[in-house]
């Protein structure tokens, strides 16, 4: 990920940045072996910390594109059917 250093000379929080589990969770969440997951983290024992990203950035890049057409905004939810995949 390219970082724009011209915007400001101080860090801007990007949301939740801590990973409390193994990085293998990324592939499990994406659940699509044809989608490469390239998220950089640094060890900060016992956890890990996102580098130039966050959970928000991960979902925006890796999850939202595959489900965007199924998201309905300003819609009343009447029920959820969990019986199918």
Secondary structure, DSSP 8 states (H G I E B T S, - for coil): -----SS-SS----S--EE-S-TTHHHHHH--TTS-----EEEETTEEEESS--HHHHHHHHTHHHHGGG--SS--------S--
